[in-house]
Amino acid sequence: GRDLYFYHGQQGEESETIAINSSPWKLVVDGPSLAKTRRGKLQIRLYNLAEDPNETENVSRSHPQVVGELMKKLVEFRKLQPADAIPPYSEGRRGFEAPEDWKITE
């Protein structure tokens, strides 16, 4: 089957979540953008979904080769996204004016 990718970066490039499901493995990485050469503090979790479908046991330390292979795919995937593709949540408010018929209460 195909690899399935997941990315969530609306908190900004310093706090992204990116994952790949490459059967039977799922690698999840939280931390700074993988598109940059600096890696910083990354939280890495690897699950064997065939044996642990509820993702309860992080097996990243016992399978460093799998982590390395899937990490390369995640880096390549992350580099495909244009730099301005997804602005952080707060940036959408600047300059926004609601239409007259919207009811906004604060």
N, C-alpha and C positions, 0 to 999 in steps of 0.2 A: 504494500500500500504506500500511499504518499505520506510525506511528513506533514504535520499540521503545526502551524506557528501561531503564537499568541503574543500580542504586544500591548502594553498599557503605559503610556508616558505622559499623561496630562499633568502630572505633578512637576514636570520639568526634567531635564536631562540628568539631574543628580539623583533622581529617585524613580527609576523605571522598573517595570516587571516585564520580562520577556521569557517565553517558554517554547519548547519544541516537544511534540509527541512523535516519536519515531519508534514505532512498535518493536519491542514491548516497553521501551524506555520513555520516560518523560523527564526532561531537564527544565528546571525553573530557576531563573536568575533574577535577583533583586539587587538594585544598586545603580551606580552611574551608567550612562549610556555605553553600550558595547561598541558603538560606532567610533568612539574616540580611542586613541592609542593608550591613554591612561586607563587603568582598570579600577583603582581605588578599592573601596570596601565592597566586595560582592558577597551576597548570601546565595549559596549554590545548593540546590536540592535535586537529587536524582531518585526517581522511583522506578521500580520494575512493575509496570501495571498488570502484567500477566500473573504475578505472584502477590501483588499488593494493590488491588484496584482502588482502595480507599486512601492511598498515599499516606500511610502511617509511618513508614520506615525510610529515612533518607539513607541511601546506599552509595552516596557519592564518594566516600573515602575508600570503599572497597572496590570501586570500579572507575579508577582515574582515567583509563583509556577511553571508556564510553563518554565520560564527562568531556574529555578533550575533543573527541570527534564531534559531539553534539554542540559544544561551545563554538567550534569553527563554523558550523552551519548557522548558529545564532548570530555570530558576528557578521557574516556575509548577508544574512537576512536584514539585520538592523541597518547596515550601510546602504541598503536600497532605498530607504526612506529619505525624502528631501528634508533638509534642515528645518524648513518652515512649515512642514506638513501638518503638525499638530501642536498648536500653541498651548501653553499651560492654561488651566482653567481661568485664572484671574485675568489673563490678557484679553479675553473676549468682552469684558465690561467697558474697557476704554473706548470712548467715543460712541458707545451704543445709545441710541435713543429709541424708546419704545413707541410703537404706533399709538395714535391718539385713543383708539378704542380699547387698548389694553388697560386693565385695571391693576394698578400696582400699589400695593400697600407696604409700608415699612414699619 
